């Protein structure tokens, strides 16, 4: 019974709002919205690019759902384990509301559902499967969180990276159907749609990181009765170290 209380005490012992820079956003229907910016040292300590990406994707999710029907537990798993880093996410979501990007309802869902879930049970740092290289872990961090897949990014991105890079050894370009055909059995608890979503997330990340190009072919494919837009994976020169 003491563990949740200790976690709450630890969270409350983070940098107090009075020590952080206050930014106010005017509101038409009430007093200014107050958002507390984390201390500069805290921002430097964390991965600022990753935190920015996390806040952006979380804000997009809130917009797409209208703050309704959120899988709060799934969201919590992808949030940063470090409390100070979460304060950066909290500030950015607050600023999104202040700038009119998020509606009052969407921001309310964040403050009444996601923040309490985080404070009650802060997530642990991701645990990678045995054999996951340091280079793959760095790419997972660059990919950022995936709030729309069944599994967290740290669980599926390394596997897909390995699978995609096997194709690199065969040819410098491969179509998506060949990627899915070589995957093998679907893991227990997942569907073809789940794997398509995971592969798409990983491929988009590798494009962003300059590992591959993706070329649309104007056709569709099917994987376990799930349709997808066919594209060609074009590999850049291999990286310095294997993923």
ABEGO torsion letter per residue (X at the ends): XAAAAAAAAAAAABBBAAABBBBBBBBAAEBBBBBBBBBAAAAAABBAAAAAAAAAAAAAAAAAAGGBGBBAAAAAAABBABAAAAAAAAAAAAAAAAAGABBAAAAAAAAAAAAAAAAABBBBBBBBBBGBBAAAAAAAAAAEBBAABABBAAAAAAAAAAAAAAAAAABABBBAAAAAAAAEBBBBGBBAAAAAAAAAAAAAAAAAAGABBBBBAGBBBBBGGBBBBBBBBBBBBBBABBX
